[in-house]
């Protein structure tokens, strides 16, 4: 067992108090910094375009939607989404939602499934 004199006990107590205070400030600072980093990371993860460009009244704008947004449509997978984007890049914007049927593989039946979920603005 270690026996400390009164002066050593005071120094040890001040030292321990200092370590606890520094640890408390460090935790508070790191939590605040982590919150800021989380906020920035979340905001950076948002799409680069505004909601009004790719989604109008809950419908997906086929003229500006990206691959992932197009894949949210019923029956539209990665291949169809890629074809829609490629068609749009080659031929310009769709004037009407019905024009999407000009994309290879999108039949009238498939259009009927998605027509209420898309717009061409």
C-alpha positions as CSV (number, residue, x, y, z in Angstrom):
1,X,0.0,0.0,0.0
2,X,1.2,3.5,-0.9
3,X,1.1,6.1,1.8
4,X,1.2,9.7,0.6
5,X,1.9,12.8,2.6
6,X,-0.6,15.6,2.7
7,X,1.2,17.7,0.1
8,X,1.4,14.7,-2.3
9,X,-2.3,14.0,-1.8
10,X,-3.2,17.6,-2.8
11,X,-1.0,17.5,-5.8
12,X,-2.5,14.1,-6.9
13,X,-6.0,15.5,-6.3
14,X,-5.3,18.6,-8.4
15,X,-3.7,16.4,-11.1
16,X,-6.7,14.0,-11.2
17,X,-9.1,17.0,-11.2
18,X,-7.2,18.5,-14.2
19,X,-7.3,15.3,-16.1
20,X,-11.0,14.9,-15.6
21,X,-11.7,18.5,-16.7
22,X,-9.6,18.1,-19.8
23,X,-11.3,14.9,-20.6
24,X,-14.7,16.5,-20.2
25,X,-13.8,19.4,-22.5
26,X,-12.3,17.0,-25.1
27,X,-15.5,14.9,-25.1
28,X,-17.7,17.9,-25.5
29,X,-15.5,19.3,-28.3
30,X,-15.3,15.9,-30.1
31,X,-19.1,15.4,-29.9
32,X,-19.7,18.9,-31.3
33,X,-17.2,18.2,-34.1
34,X,-18.8,14.8,-34.8
35,X,-22.2,16.5,-35.1
36,X,-20.9,19.1,-37.5
37,X,-19.1,16.4,-39.6
38,X,-22.3,14.3,-39.7
39,X,-24.4,17.3,-40.8
40,X,-21.9,18.2,-43.5
41,X,-21.8,14.6,-44.7
42,X,-25.5,14.3,-44.8
43,X,-25.9,17.6,-46.8
44,X,-23.2,16.5,-49.2
45,X,-25.0,13.3,-49.9
46,X,-28.0,15.1,-51.3
47,X,-28.5,15.1,-55.0
48,X,-26.9,18.0,-56.9
49,X,-30.2,19.0,-58.4
50,X,-33.2,20.4,-56.6
51,X,-36.3,18.4,-56.1
52,X,-38.2,20.6,-58.4
53,X,-36.0,19.6,-61.3
54,X,-36.3,15.8,-61.0
55,X,-39.6,15.5,-59.1
56,X,-42.8,17.5,-59.7
57,X,-45.9,16.9,-57.6
58,X,-44.4,13.5,-56.6
59,X,-44.0,12.5,-60.2
60,X,-40.5,11.8,-61.6
61,X,-39.4,14.2,-64.4
62,X,-38.1,12.0,-67.1
63,X,-36.1,14.9,-68.6
64,X,-33.9,15.4,-65.5
65,X,-34.1,12.3,-63.3
66,X,-31.0,10.3,-62.8
67,X,-30.6,6.5,-63.0
68,X,-31.6,5.8,-59.4
69,X,-34.7,8.0,-59.6
70,X,-35.8,6.3,-62.8
71,X,-35.3,2.9,-61.2
72,X,-38.0,3.8,-58.6
73,X,-40.6,3.5,-61.4
74,X,-42.5,0.2,-61.7
75,X,-40.8,-2.1,-64.1
76,X,-37.8,0.2,-64.8
77,X,-34.5,-1.4,-63.9
78,X,-30.9,-0.3,-64.4
79,X,-31.0,-1.2,-68.1
80,X,-34.2,0.7,-68.9
81,X,-33.0,3.7,-66.9
82,X,-29.8,3.7,-68.8
83,X,-31.7,3.6,-72.1
84,X,-34.0,6.5,-71.1
85,X,-30.9,8.6,-70.2
86,X,-29.1,7.7,-73.4
87,X,-32.2,8.4,-75.5
88,X,-32.6,11.8,-73.8
89,X,-28.9,12.7,-74.4
90,X,-29.1,11.7,-78.1
91,X,-32.5,13.2,-78.9
92,X,-33.0,16.0,-76.4
93,X,-35.8,16.3,-73.8
94,X,-39.0,14.5,-74.0
95,X,-41.8,16.8,-75.0
96,X,-44.5,14.6,-73.5
97,X,-44.5,11.6,-71.1
98,X,-45.8,9.5,-74.0
99,X,-42.5,10.0,-75.9
100,X,-40.9,7.7,-73.5
101,X,-42.3,4.9,-75.6
102,X,-39.8,5.8,-78.3
103,X,-37.1,4.3,-75.9
104,X,-36.2,0.8,-77.0
105,X,-38.2,-1.8,-74.9
106,X,-40.7,0.5,-73.4
107,X,-44.0,-0.7,-74.7
108,X,-47.4,0.8,-74.3
109,X,-48.1,-1.7,-71.5
110,X,-45.0,-0.6,-69.6
111,X,-46.0,3.0,-70.2
112,X,-49.4,2.4,-68.8
113,X,-47.8,1.2,-65.5
114,X,-45.7,4.3,-65.1
115,X,-47.7,7.1,-66.8
116,X,-49.2,8.4,-63.5
117,X,-45.7,8.5,-61.9
118,X,-43.9,10.5,-64.6
119,X,-43.9,14.0,-66.2
120,X,-41.9,15.7,-68.9
121,X,-41.2,19.3,-67.9
